[in-house]
Amino acid sequence: MRRPRTGPWLLDPGSPDFPPASLAAPDPDGLLALGGDYSVPRLLAAYRGGIFPWSVWRGLVTWHSPDPRFVLLRENFRVPHTLRRMLKKRPFGITVDRAFPEVIAACARSPRPGGEDTWITPSLRRGYTALHRAGHAHSAEAWLGGKLVGGLYGVAVGACFCGESMFHLVPDASKCAFAAMATALFEAGCPFIDCQTPSPHMARFGAVPIPRADYLARLEDALSSAAAIDWGTLLPPPSTP
């Protein structure tokens, strides 16, 4: 691992180590490093250090730690009134970890603002699917008529959860999946959900920007917390809409 005179660090292909996230660019992109891969050890080292992959530049993975960080704190969480009314009607069956590969594939196909290409490449999908099999990446799904119509995926880091991407084929499906999962996570002791960068959807749930230093301190606490989220029993078995 080395750093040019200017610009991001260059990662050592043979080591999963990262430079401290505090050395990332002091801006909303927070570019820190280039290179590496999506192996389980590297992804775990990244998330435990407050870092995540965002795109590929000239064949190199880019790794980021934005400043500020967009975070949904447990004490700020709220379900918008219209969505709360919808949830009472149980329009979808909501599950956890029922269809992780299908969720990440659907997120990759989801249209991006301005027609941008997705950062969810086949190699990234393989890496996160391996991370899921290792018990560190999770998905929430919304079902309608036995069909997957929405969902999201992310990474569990200690007692907290780092959201990555969402998709929906039916209006409000991903929002309902997120609301159900977030409610269960906070009730189970999760201190915050990392939303990474600003999003109008997450702002409606109460997410706010906080300084990167604050985020890293909260992350350290979450990693050392004795609280453990039991993803196997996070949500009760769903009804079948």
C-alpha positions in Angstrom: 0.0 0.0 0.0 1.5 3.3 -1.0 0.4 6.9 -1.6 1.5 9.1 -4.5 2.4 12.7 -3.9 -1.1 13.6 -4.7 -4.3 11.7 -5.0 -5.6 8.4 -3.4 -3.7 5.6 -1.9 -2.8 2.6 -4.1 -3.8 -0.7 -2.4 -1.5 -3.7 -2.2 -3.1 -6.6 -4.1 -1.7 -9.1 -1.7 -3.1 -7.5 1.5 -6.7 -6.5 2.5 -5.4 -3.6 4.6 -6.6 0.0 4.1 -5.2 3.3 5.2 -7.3 5.0 7.9 -10.6 6.4 6.7 -9.7 9.7 8.3 -7.1 10.2 5.5 -9.8 10.2 2.8 -10.5 13.4 0.8 -12.5 15.9 3.1 -15.5 16.1 0.8 -18.8 14.3 0.0 -17.0 11.8 -2.2 -14.3 11.0 0.3 -12.1 9.2 -2.1 -9.5 7.2 -0.2 -7.9 4.5 -2.3 -7.7 2.7 -5.6 -7.3 -1.0 -6.4 -7.9 -4.2 -4.6 -10.8 -6.6 -5.1 -14.1 -7.6 -3.7 -12.8 -10.5 -1.6 -14.5 -11.2 1.7 -11.4 -10.2 3.8 -11.1 -6.9 1.9 -14.8 -6.0 2.1 -14.8 -6.8 5.8 -11.7 -4.7 6.4 -13.3 -1.8 4.4 -16.6 -1.7 6.3 -15.0 -2.2 9.7 -12.8 0.8 8.8 -15.7 3.0 7.6 -14.9 2.5 3.9 -16.9 1.2 1.0 -16.4 0.6 -2.7 -18.3 2.9 -5.1 -17.2 2.5 -8.7 -14.4 1.3 -11.0 -12.0 3.8 -12.6 -9.7 2.6 -15.3 -10.1 -0.9 -14.1 -9.4 0.0 -10.5 -12.0 -0.2 -7.7 -12.5 3.1 -5.9 -12.8 3.1 -2.1 -14.6 6.0 -0.3 -15.3 7.4 3.2 -17.5 10.5 2.6 -17.4 13.6 4.8 -20.0 14.2 6.0 -21.6 10.8 6.3 -25.4 10.3 5.9 -26.6 8.2 8.8 -29.9 7.1 10.2 -29.6 7.2 14.0 -31.9 5.1 16.1 -33.2 8.2 18.0 -34.0 10.0 14.7 -35.8 7.1 13.0 -39.4 7.7 11.9 -41.7 6.1 9.4 -43.5 8.6 7.2 -47.2 8.8 8.0 -48.4 7.7 4.6 -46.1 4.7 4.6 -47.1 3.9 8.2 -50.7 3.7 7.1 -49.7 1.5 4.2 -47.8 -0.9 6.4 -50.8 -1.5 8.6 -52.6 -3.0 5.5 -49.7 -5.5 5.1 -49.5 -5.0 1.3 -46.3 -7.1 0.9 -44.8 -10.1 2.5 -41.5 -8.9 4.0 -38.6 -11.3 4.5 -34.9 -11.2 5.4 -32.2 -13.1 3.6 -34.7 -15.1 1.5 -33.3 -14.0 -1.9 -30.0 -12.2 -1.5 -28.6 -13.0 -5.0 -31.9 -12.0 -6.6 -32.0 -8.7 -4.7 -28.4 -7.6 -5.6 -29.1 -8.6 -9.3 -32.3 -6.5 -9.3 -30.4 -3.6 -7.8 -27.8 -3.8 -10.5 -30.6 -3.6 -13.2 -32.4 -0.7 -11.5 -32.2 2.5 -13.5 -29.8 5.2 -12.2 -30.4 9.0 -12.1 -29.2 10.6 -15.3 -28.8 7.2 -17.0 -25.5 6.5 -15.2 -24.1 3.0 -15.3 -24.5 0.9 -12.2 -21.4 0.4 -10.0 -22.9 -3.1 -9.2 -20.7 -5.0 -11.6 -20.7 -8.8 -11.9 -17.5 -9.1 -9.8 -19.0 -6.9 -7.1 -22.1 -9.1 -7.1 -19.9 -12.2 -6.7 -18.0 -10.6 -3.8 -21.1 -9.5 -1.9 -22.8 -12.8 -2.5 -19.7 -14.5 -0.9 -20.0 -12.0 1.9 -23.6 -13.0 2.4 -22.7 -16.7 2.5 -20.2 -15.8 5.2 -22.9 -14.3 7.2 -22.0 -10.6 6.9 -24.2 -9.2 4.1 -28.0 -9.3 4.3 -31.1 -8.5 2.3 -34.7 -7.6 2.9 -37.3 -8.6 0.4 -40.8 -7.5 -0.5 -43.1 -10.1 -2.1 -46.4 -9.8 -3.9 -48.2 -12.8 -5.3 -45.1 -14.9 -4.8 -43.0 -12.5 -6.8 -40.0 -10.5 -5.6 -41.1 -6.9 -6.2 -38.7 -4.9 -4.1 -35.8 -5.0 -1.6 -32.4 -3.9 -0.4 -29.1 -5.2 0.6 -26.2 -4.1 2.8 -23.5 -5.2 5.3 -23.7 -5.9 9.0 -20.8 -4.3 10.9 -20.9 -5.1 14.6 -24.2 -3.9 15.9 -24.9 -1.5 13.0 -26.0 -2.0 9.3 -24.5 -0.3 6.2 -27.1 0.0 3.5 -25.9 -0.4 -0.1 -28.7 -0.3 -2.7 -32.5 -0.7 -3.1 -34.8 -1.6 -6.0 -38.6 -1.8 -6.6 -40.8 -3.1 -9.3 -44.0 -2.0 -7.5 -44.4 1.4 -5.9 -43.3 1.6 -2.3 -42.1 -2.0 -2.2 -38.5 -1.2 -1.2 -39.7 1.5 1.3 -41.9 -1.1 3.0 -39.0 -3.6 3.1 -36.7 -1.0 4.5 -39.2 0.3 7.1 -39.9 -3.2 8.4 -36.2 -4.1 8.5 -35.1 -0.8 10.1 -37.8 -1.1 12.8 -36.7 -4.6 13.7 -33.0 -3.6 13.7 -33.5 -0.7 16.0 -35.7 -2.7 18.3 -32.9 -5.3 18.4 -30.3 -2.7 19.5 -28.9 -1.4 16.3 -27.5 2.1 17.0 -27.6 3.4 13.5 -28.0 2.5 9.8 -25.3 3.9 7.5 -26.8 5.4 4.4 -23.4 6.6 3.1 -24.5 9.6 0.9 -27.6 11.8 1.0 -30.8 10.4 -0.3 -34.3 12.0 -0.3 -35.8 8.6 0.6 -33.6 8.1 3.6 -34.0 11.7 4.7 -37.8 11.0 5.0 -36.9 8.3 7.5 -34.8 10.7 9.6 -31.3 10.2 8.2 -29.0 13.2 8.6 -25.4 14.1 7.6 -22.8 13.9 10.4 -19.1 14.6 10.4 -16.9 11.7 9.3 -15.1 11.8 12.6 -18.4 11.4 14.4 -19.3 8.5 12.2 -16.0 6.7 12.7 -16.4 7.1 16.5 -19.9 5.6 16.4 -18.7 2.8 14.2 -15.9 2.0 16.7 -18.5 1.8 19.4 -20.8 -0.4 17.3 -17.9 -2.8 16.6 -17.1 -3.1 20.3 -20.7 -3.4 21.4 -21.8 -6.6 23.1 -25.1 -6.3 21.3 -25.6 -8.9 18.5 -28.3 -8.8 15.9 -29.8 -12.3 15.2 -30.6 -12.0 11.5 -32.2 -15.4 11.5 -35.1 -14.3 13.7 -35.1 -10.6 12.9 -38.5 -10.6 11.3 -41.4 -13.1 11.9 -42.5 -15.3 9.0 -44.5 -13.2 6.6 -48.1 -13.5 5.6 -48.5 -14.2 1.9 -50.0 -11.3 -0.1 
